[in-house]
Amino acid sequence: MFLDNILDNIFYIAVIIVFLVVLYRRFCWKPKIKVVKAPTTKQIRRQRKRTRRLRKFSRHFRIPYVGHTEIIEYDKTNPYIESIWEEMRRK
């Protein structure tokens, strides 16, 4: 009898909590709106000018690719195809 009364109370408490959450979401909760500032024309011009300057720089000074590539130099005394076969045999 006592345990049945406690279970009823827990059930009613859970129902009331769910009801209060629904009421809060329906009437009080407001979604947060993030204000995003649009860039000014001056900022846009400055950014375009900067990217143009960087493109000019990279056009004149090529930065070599740094990776896992292997540079193969061919022997000038051997013909082109022969030196390729020698490189392949080494591997």
N, C-alpha and C positions, 0 to 999 in steps of 0.2 A: 504494500500500500504506500509506504513512504517513498520507495524507489519509483513507483509509478507517478507520484506527485512531482518528484524532482525532474523526471524525464519530460513531463508536461511543461514544467517551467522552462527548461532548456529549449524546448521546441518553440514556445511562445517568445522567448528572448531572441532566438534566431530569426523568427518571422518579423519581429519588430525592428531588428537591425537591418534586415533586407528592405523593409518598408521605408525606413529612414534614409537609407542609401539611395533608393529610387527617388524619394522626394528631393533629396539634395541634388541629385543629377538633373532632375527635371526643372527645378526652380532656382537653385542657387549657383550651381557650377557654371562658369563661363570659360570657354576655351581661350587659351593664351594666343594672342595674335602678335606675331613678330613683325615689327616694322623694318622694312628694308629700304635703305636710302639708295636712290638711283644716282649714278655718278654724274657729275656736272660735265658740261661740254669741255671745260678747261681740263678736267682730269682725263677725259677721253682723248683729247688732243695730245696731252702729255704722254699718255700710254702708247698711242700710235707712234709718236715721235721716238720714244724709247725703243720700241720693237723695230722700227725702221733703222735706227742707229745700230742695233745689235745685228740685224740682217746684213747691213753694210760691212760691219766688222767681220762677221763670219764668212762673207763672200771673199774678202781679201786675205784673211788668215784662216786657212783650213786647219781644223784640229783633227789630228789623225785618230782613227778608231782604235781604241784600246780594248782588246779582247783576247780570245784564246786562239787567234789565227797565227799561222806559222808562215813566215816569209821564205819563199823558195828562190834561191838565186841559181841561175843557170850558168854553166861553164861556157865561156866564149869559144874555147877550142873545139868542143864537141858540137855536132849539129843539135838543133833544137829538140828533135824527137828523141835522140839518144840521151840527152841530159834528163829529159822527163822520165825515161825508163829507169835511169840510174837513181833518181829520186824515189821512184816507186819501189825499187828493189831494196833500198835502205830501210824502208818501213816494214 
